[in-house]
Amino acid sequence: QILANCAVKAAGNLVRLLHNSGISSKVLLDWQADDTVVYRLRGALLVDGRDRITDLHVWTIGQGQHAAEVSIVTDQARSPTHYKTLIPDDLNIVHVTIEAHHRSTLEHRSI
């Protein structure tokens, strides 16, 4: 009975926290970042018109901090590290995972 009461109180506190603090709920729930951040990241990574982003997700993980996951298809032999250097510091993306796929390797795959 005591354990059940503690669980109910904890759940109630969490619901109040999520309801009362917009940024806290966004962080706790890995909220998608503002469109401005996503737009700027996309633009920074696509400086070469031959690259194509096939998947892009950006989350707010802390106040003003973001994490991102990006998949890029390219004609050139570029590493994920190359693309990481293109990300503007002021976007405050503190964690990023980038997959860079060479277009020729994708064309040879059978689906």
Steps between C-alpha positions, in 0.01 A plus 500: 500500500780743589683424174182554298441838669859607423458402135175698472663806661802474268275474194300801618817702551621410151168603345514835688860554389413433137196724518660792682838531328504517123876458458520217752236299318668566166831376636357200683317393187784568252301773329568568134709814457359819353466508122763775486765266644404221260497738202841648587655156555367376167639807324840466665534136398384551142759754388580273204198459273592138427434375854153393611365460854283192519426512872527786751383517862590771751391488864521746787680314779569789736436870523642625171674167431423265215579153370474398136493193278574546131530268199665646191546356152796647314689464171829567676698296750428714807507376855247582773776709660502729195129572546539553876747782430230678295261533795494857634604521867213734584247222427632340820468145370684317775450149362470400135498172312566529128484219244666587168418258217673510164237498225677222304474254790125562523447442127648148526273387780209279413174571675 
